[in-house]
Amino acid sequence: MPIADRLVHSLVIVTPTADVAGYVDEYGQPVAGIPTSVSVAGLIQPKTAREIALANQAGAELADHVIFLAPRALSTAAYIRFATDDGDRYQITGIRYFDFGNDPHLEVDARRVVSAALVTS
């Protein structure tokens, strides 16, 4: 079964953009540009049995996961979230490219950060 058939989650990759040149806020800090978002299909899996057990109990605030994606340009500056933003963000900690045979894919190490404060309406 090809990896593309296993990518069952609708995800969004959010990548911050460079600061807006010459613009600073009231504290003198550079103003960040508007982040780019791209919708992708992926598969998010907990890395260890600990995360699986905690997911059944409302989940841990911080947990390590592996996200499988089709090959694409990706940066550790980005984060991944579900298409329906539920407040969970997966901060990318590592990216591995696998090209074995006819099924190339990315395995992305990510730390899940849960926060109700991240949910926007």
Secondary structure by P-SEA (a helix, b strand, c coil): cccccccccbbbbbbbcccccccccccccccccbbbbbbbbbbbbbccaaaaaaaaaccccbbbbbbbbccccccccbbbbccccccbbbbbcbbbbbbcccbbbbbbbbbbbbbcccccc
